[in-house]
């Protein structure tokens, strides 16, 4: 079945739900998880966080990947952690999956709908469009934190 499962995380509730699902699946099929955090090349503006400087973005990456590491350890699943810097997170995710020899990508989706996706862009949608690998999309439950 699957041997290496890539799970990109940005620290959102949706991506943490994807981490949980990826770890559970890895445990069930004896696979390893590969946690990935993509840091933007330029300072990042976030509605919630404001502008992230490079050191803040690096700290955010460490926090996101620490969650992957903790969850994998709790489940007795091997974990590899990786960061990338890129203007396009979706492109970086697809490239990382290829470069790190993954055979599945598990991603979260906030479920904002088509209108928001057109305005905001959707990294999950970009990965779905460009990945040669299967992509499992984990929907964030309505009313969950961060929705």
Secondary structure, 3 states (H helix, E strand, C coil): CCCEEEEECCCCHHHHHHHHHHHHHHHHHCCEEEEEEEECCCCEEECCCEEECHHHHHHHHHHHHHHHHHHHHHHCCCEEEEEEECCCHHHHHHHHHHHCCCCEEEEEECCCCHHHHHHHCCHHHHHHHHCCCEEEEEECCCCCCCC
